[in-house]
Amino acid sequence: MILKIVKKTENQAIIEFVGEGHTILNLLRTELLADPRVKMATYDTKFPIMDNPVFRLTTDGVDPIVVLREAASRIVGQCTEFCSQYAEAVK
């Protein structure tokens, strides 16, 4: 996955996700919006086949890259837990 930081301030980040689609971005947006430090988390893609989606994240003063990294870590944890429970269920 290739990310390009288009703009970053103390409480805002605009990031281009190269080659990614709705699946990962919607999951990330949902996880971020559950964080009380996040004021806004959204993304858009002008032409889904031709353009890379752009993600916008605004926080209440916390470094948005830190918040994004923490959200990604929580998602990885959820996937690991799911894989473990699935493996146990299909034994």
CNS distance restraints for C-alpha pairs under 8 A (distance, minus, plus):
assign (resid   1 and name CA) (resid  17 and name CA) 7.47 0.50 0.50
assign (resid   1 and name CA) (resid  18 and name CA) 6.92 0.50 0.50
assign (resid   1 and name CA) (resid  19 and name CA) 7.48 0.50 0.50
assign (resid   1 and name CA) (resid  20 and name CA) 7.51 0.50 0.50
assign (resid   2 and name CA) (resid  17 and name CA) 6.18 0.50 0.50
assign (resid   2 and name CA) (resid  18 and name CA) 5.31 0.50 0.50
assign (resid   2 and name CA) (resid  19 and name CA) 7.63 0.50 0.50
assign (resid   3 and name CA) (resid  15 and name CA) 6.53 0.50 0.50
assign (resid   3 and name CA) (resid  16 and name CA) 5.68 0.50 0.50
assign (resid   3 and name CA) (resid  17 and name CA) 4.86 0.50 0.50
assign (resid   3 and name CA) (resid  18 and name CA) 6.08 0.50 0.50
assign (resid   4 and name CA) (resid  15 and name CA) 5.57 0.50 0.50
assign (resid   4 and name CA) (resid  16 and name CA) 5.00 0.50 0.50
assign (resid   4 and name CA) (resid  17 and name CA) 6.62 0.50 0.50
assign (resid   4 and name CA) (resid  18 and name CA) 7.55 0.50 0.50
assign (resid   5 and name CA) (resid  13 and name CA) 7.24 0.50 0.50
assign (resid   5 and name CA) (resid  14 and name CA) 6.11 0.50 0.50
assign (resid   5 and name CA) (resid  15 and name CA) 4.47 0.50 0.50
assign (resid   5 and name CA) (resid  16 and name CA) 6.34 0.50 0.50
assign (resid   6 and name CA) (resid  13 and name CA) 7.62 0.50 0.50
assign (resid   6 and name CA) (resid  14 and name CA) 5.36 0.50 0.50
assign (resid   6 and name CA) (resid  15 and name CA) 5.37 0.50 0.50
assign (resid   6 and name CA) (resid  16 and name CA) 6.65 0.50 0.50
assign (resid   7 and name CA) (resid  12 and name CA) 7.78 0.50 0.50
assign (resid   7 and name CA) (resid  13 and name CA) 5.61 0.50 0.50
assign (resid   7 and name CA) (resid  14 and name CA) 5.06 0.50 0.50
assign (resid   7 and name CA) (resid  15 and name CA) 7.07 0.50 0.50
assign (resid   8 and name CA) (resid  12 and name CA) 5.67 0.50 0.50
assign (resid   8 and name CA) (resid  13 and name CA) 4.39 0.50 0.50
assign (resid   8 and name CA) (resid  14 and name CA) 6.43 0.50 0.50
assign (resid   9 and name CA) (resid  13 and name CA) 6.41 0.50 0.50
assign (resid  10 and name CA) (resid  61 and name CA) 6.26 0.50 0.50
assign (resid  10 and name CA) (resid  62 and name CA) 6.97 0.50 0.50
assign (resid  10 and name CA) (resid  63 and name CA) 5.71 0.50 0.50
assign (resid  10 and name CA) (resid  64 and name CA) 7.39 0.50 0.50
assign (resid  11 and name CA) (resid  58 and name CA) 5.55 0.50 0.50
assign (resid  11 and name CA) (resid  59 and name CA) 4.99 0.50 0.50
assign (resid  11 and name CA) (resid  60 and name CA) 6.35 0.50 0.50
assign (resid  11 and name CA) (resid  61 and name CA) 4.78 0.50 0.50
assign (resid  11 and name CA) (resid  62 and name CA) 5.89 0.50 0.50
assign (resid  11 and name CA) (resid  63 and name CA) 5.70 0.50 0.50
assign (resid  11 and name CA) (resid  64 and name CA) 5.77 0.50 0.50
assign (resid  12 and name CA) (resid  56 and name CA) 7.41 0.50 0.50
assign (resid  12 and name CA) (resid  57 and name CA) 5.57 0.50 0.50
assign (resid  12 and name CA) (resid  58 and name CA) 4.39 0.50 0.50
assign (resid  12 and name CA) (resid  59 and name CA) 6.36 0.50 0.50
assign (resid  12 and name CA) (resid  63 and name CA) 7.70 0.50 0.50
assign (resid  12 and name CA) (resid  64 and name CA) 5.91 0.50 0.50
assign (resid  13 and name CA) (resid  55 and name CA) 7.98 0.50 0.50
assign (resid  13 and name CA) (resid  56 and name CA) 5.93 0.50 0.50
assign (resid  13 and name CA) (resid  57 and name CA) 5.26 0.50 0.50
assign (resid  13 and name CA) (resid  58 and name CA) 6.63 0.50 0.50
assign (resid  13 and name CA) (resid  64 and name CA) 6.03 0.50 0.50
assign (resid  13 and name CA) (resid  65 and name CA) 7.18 0.50 0.50
assign (resid  14 and name CA) (resid  54 and name CA) 6.76 0.50 0.50
assign (resid  14 and name CA) (resid  55 and name CA) 5.63 0.50 0.50
assign (resid  14 and name CA) (resid  56 and name CA) 4.63 0.50 0.50
assign (resid  14 and name CA) (resid  57 and name CA) 6.47 0.50 0.50
assign (resid  15 and name CA) (resid  54 and name CA) 5.61 0.50 0.50
assign (resid  15 and name CA) (resid  55 and name CA) 5.12 0.50 0.50
assign (resid  15 and name CA) (resid  56 and name CA) 6.57 0.50 0.50
assign (resid  16 and name CA) (resid  52 and name CA) 6.41 0.50 0.50
assign (resid  16 and name CA) (resid  53 and name CA) 5.88 0.50 0.50
assign (resid  16 and name CA) (resid  54 and name CA) 4.43 0.50 0.50
assign (resid  16 and name CA) (resid  55 and name CA) 6.22 0.50 0.50
assign (resid  17 and name CA) (resid  52 and name CA) 5.92 0.50 0.50
assign (resid  17 and name CA) (resid  53 and name CA) 5.64 0.50 0.50
assign (resid  17 and name CA) (resid  54 and name CA) 6.27 0.50 0.50
assign (resid  17 and name CA) (resid  55 and name CA) 7.38 0.50 0.50
assign (resid  18 and name CA) (resid  52 and name CA) 5.22 0.50 0.50
assign (resid  18 and name CA) (resid  53 and name CA) 7.21 0.50 0.50
assign (resid  19 and name CA) (resid  52 and name CA) 5.96 0.50 0.50
assign (resid  20 and name CA) (resid  24 and name CA) 7.15 0.50 0.50
assign (resid  20 and name CA) (resid  25 and name CA) 7.63 0.50 0.50
assign (resid  20 and name CA) (resid  52 and name CA) 6.90 0.50 0.50
assign (resid  20 and name CA) (resid  53 and name CA) 7.07 0.50 0.50
assign (resid  21 and name CA) (resid  25 and name CA) 6.49 0.50 0.50
assign (resid  21 and name CA) (resid  48 and name CA) 7.69 0.50 0.50
assign (resid  21 and name CA) (resid  52 and name CA) 7.99 0.50 0.50
assign (resid  21 and name CA) (resid  53 and name CA) 7.03 0.50 0.50
assign (resid  22 and name CA) (resid  26 and name CA) 5.49 0.50 0.50
assign (resid  23 and name CA) (resid  27 and name CA) 6.38 0.50 0.50
assign (resid  24 and name CA) (resid  28 and name CA) 6.10 0.50 0.50
assign (resid  25 and name CA) (resid  29 and name CA) 5.97 0.50 0.50
assign (resid  25 and name CA) (resid  43 and name CA) 7.30 0.50 0.50
assign (resid  25 and name CA) (resid  55 and name CA) 7.83 0.50 0.50
assign (resid  26 and name CA) (resid  30 and name CA) 6.06 0.50 0.50
assign (resid  27 and name CA) (resid  31 and name CA) 6.26 0.50 0.50
assign (resid  28 and name CA) (resid  32 and name CA) 6.09 0.50 0.50
assign (resid  28 and name CA) (resid  71 and name CA) 7.05 0.50 0.50
assign (resid  28 and name CA) (resid  72 and name CA) 7.02 0.50 0.50
assign (resid  28 and name CA) (resid  75 and name CA) 7.84 0.50 0.50
assign (resid  29 and name CA) (resid  33 and name CA) 6.11 0.50 0.50
assign (resid  29 and name CA) (resid  41 and name CA) 5.60 0.50 0.50
assign (resid  29 and name CA) (resid  42 and name CA) 6.17 0.50 0.50
assign (resid  29 and name CA) (resid  43 and name CA) 7.87 0.50 0.50
assign (resid  30 and name CA) (resid  34 and name CA) 6.59 0.50 0.50
assign (resid  31 and name CA) (resid  35 and name CA) 7.06 0.50 0.50
assign (resid  31 and name CA) (resid  71 and name CA) 6.13 0.50 0.50
assign (resid  31 and name CA) (resid  75 and name CA) 7.54 0.50 0.50
assign (resid  32 and name CA) (resid  38 and name CA) 6.55 0.50 0.50
assign (resid  32 and name CA) (resid  41 and name CA) 6.52 0.50 0.50
assign (resid  32 and name CA) (resid  67 and name CA) 7.76 0.50 0.50
assign (resid  32 and name CA) (resid  68 and name CA) 7.23 0.50 0.50
assign (resid  32 and name CA) (resid  71 and name CA) 6.06 0.50 0.50
assign (resid  33 and name CA) (resid  38 and name CA) 6.14 0.50 0.50
assign (resid  33 and name CA) (resid  39 and name CA) 7.69 0.50 0.50
assign (resid  33 and name CA) (resid  40 and name CA) 7.11 0.50 0.50
assign (resid  33 and name CA) (resid  41 and name CA) 6.30 0.50 0.50
assign (resid  34 and name CA) (resid  38 and name CA) 7.88 0.50 0.50
assign (resid  37 and name CA) (resid  59 and name CA) 5.55 0.50 0.50
assign (resid  37 and name CA) (resid  60 and name CA) 5.48 0.50 0.50
assign (resid  37 and name CA) (resid  61 and name CA) 7.96 0.50 0.50
assign (resid  37 and name CA) (resid  62 and name CA) 7.13 0.50 0.50
assign (resid  38 and name CA) (resid  57 and name CA) 7.48 0.50 0.50
assign (resid  38 and name CA) (resid  58 and name CA) 6.06 0.50 0.50
assign (resid  38 and name CA) (resid  59 and name CA) 4.32 0.50 0.50
assign (resid  38 and name CA) (resid  60 and name CA) 6.27 0.50 0.50
assign (resid  39 and name CA) (resid  57 and name CA) 7.79 0.50 0.50
assign (resid  39 and name CA) (resid  58 and name CA) 5.42 0.50 0.50
assign (resid  39 and name CA) (resid  59 and name CA) 5.08 0.50 0.50
assign (resid  39 and name CA) (resid  60 and name CA) 6.28 0.50 0.50
assign (resid  40 and name CA) (resid  56 and name CA) 7.46 0.50 0.50
assign (resid  40 and name CA) (resid  57 and name CA) 5.61 0.50 0.50
assign (resid  40 and name CA) (resid  58 and name CA) 4.98 0.50 0.50
assign (resid  40 and name CA) (resid  59 and name CA) 6.89 0.50 0.50
assign (resid  41 and name CA) (resid  55 and name CA) 7.38 0.50 0.50
assign (resid  41 and name CA) (resid  56 and name CA) 5.72 0.50 0.50
assign (resid  41 and name CA) (resid  57 and name CA) 4.56 0.50 0.50
assign (resid  41 and name CA) (resid  58 and name CA) 6.50 0.50 0.50
assign (resid  42 and name CA) (resid  55 and name CA) 5.82 0.50 0.50
assign (resid  42 and name CA) (resid  56 and name CA) 5.36 0.50 0.50
assign (resid  42 and name CA) (resid  57 and name CA) 6.69 0.50 0.50
assign (resid  43 and name CA) (resid  53 and name CA) 6.57 0.50 0.50
assign (resid  43 and name CA) (resid  54 and name CA) 5.41 0.50 0.50
assign (resid  43 and name CA) (resid  55 and name CA) 4.12 0.50 0.50
assign (resid  43 and name CA) (resid  56 and name CA) 5.84 0.50 0.50
assign (resid  44 and name CA) (resid  53 and name CA) 5.51 0.50 0.50
assign (resid  44 and name CA) (resid  54 and name CA) 5.57 0.50 0.50
assign (resid  44 and name CA) (resid  55 and name CA) 6.70 0.50 0.50
assign (resid  45 and name CA) (resid  51 and name CA) 6.45 0.50 0.50
assign (resid  45 and name CA) (resid  52 and name CA) 6.41 0.50 0.50
assign (resid  45 and name CA) (resid  53 and name CA) 4.37 0.50 0.50
assign (resid  45 and name CA) (resid  54 and name CA) 6.42 0.50 0.50
assign (resid  46 and name CA) (resid  51 and name CA) 6.41 0.50 0.50
assign (resid  46 and name CA) (resid  53 and name CA) 7.54 0.50 0.50
assign (resid  47 and name CA) (resid  51 and name CA) 5.33 0.50 0.50
assign (resid  48 and name CA) (resid  52 and name CA) 7.27 0.50 0.50
assign (resid  48 and name CA) (resid  53 and name CA) 7.66 0.50 0.50
assign (resid  57 and name CA) (resid  64 and name CA) 6.62 0.50 0.50
assign (resid  58 and name CA) (resid  64 and name CA) 6.71 0.50 0.50
assign (resid  59 and name CA) (resid  63 and name CA) 7.36 0.50 0.50
assign (resid  59 and name CA) (resid  64 and name CA) 6.11 0.50 0.50
assign (resid  62 and name CA) (resid  66 and name CA) 7.68 0.50 0.50
assign (resid  62 and name CA) (resid  67 and name CA) 7.31 0.50 0.50
assign (resid  63 and name CA) (resid  67 and name CA) 6.54 0.50 0.50
assign (resid  64 and name CA) (resid  68 and name CA) 6.03 0.50 0.50
assign (resid  65 and name CA) (resid  69 and name CA) 6.08 0.50 0.50
assign (resid  66 and name CA) (resid  70 and name CA) 6.18 0.50 0.50
assign (resid  67 and name CA) (resid  71 and name CA) 6.19 0.50 0.50
assign (resid  68 and name CA) (resid  72 and name CA) 6.22 0.50 0.50
assign (resid  69 and name CA) (resid  73 and name CA) 6.20 0.50 0.50
assign (resid  70 and name CA) (resid  74 and name CA) 6.28 0.50 0.50
assign (resid  71 and name CA) (resid  75 and name CA) 6.31 0.50 0.50
assign (resid  72 and name CA) (resid  76 and name CA) 6.29 0.50 0.50
assign (resid  73 and name CA) (resid  77 and name CA) 6.25 0.50 0.50
assign (resid  74 and name CA) (resid  78 and name CA) 6.23 0.50 0.50
assign (resid  75 and name CA) (resid  79 and name CA) 6.22 0.50 0.50
assign (resid  76 and name CA) (resid  80 and name CA) 6.13 0.50 0.50
assign (resid  77 and name CA) (resid  81 and name CA) 6.13 0.50 0.50
assign (resid  78 and name CA) (resid  82 and name CA) 6.11 0.50 0.50
assign (resid  79 and name CA) (resid  83 and name CA) 6.12 0.50 0.50
assign (resid  80 and name CA) (resid  84 and name CA) 6.20 0.50 0.50
assign (resid  81 and name CA) (resid  85 and name CA) 6.17 0.50 0.50
assign (resid  82 and name CA) (resid  86 and name CA) 5.92 0.50 0.50
assign (resid  83 and name CA) (resid  87 and name CA) 6.03 0.50 0.50
assign (resid  84 and name CA) (resid  88 and name CA) 6.29 0.50 0.50
assign (resid  85 and name CA) (resid  89 and name CA) 6.13 0.50 0.50
assign (resid  86 and name CA) (resid  90 and name CA) 6.31 0.50 0.50
assign (resid  87 and name CA) (resid  91 and name CA) 6.47 0.50 0.50
